[in-house]
């Protein structure tokens, strides 16, 4: 993805909940992370979705600090970071390959409370 924020336009909304494996390259922002969260089982309010994304490869991604909030009022605050709660409650995710250039992982980035 050349332009951050365009992932929702690249994946058909009728297919997004059926995808189990996803590899991305390019630039991602909060808008894209929210879409990924929905694909992985959690929406902007931590409510479960019907998404089935289990394996996410972000090795070739640049995370940039712009776009929508991905969880309530949580934003990407700086480039190349996995911000706090970014993948929190993404129940379906089993494997995440992080971007090669990540410099910081925020608190509760991957926390899941047993259901």
ABEGO torsion letter per residue (X at the ends): XABBGAAAAABBAAAAAABABBBBBEBBBAAAAAAAAAAAGBBAAGBBBABABABBBAAABBBBBBEBBABEABBBABBGBBBBGAABGBAABABBBBBAABABBBBGAABBBBX
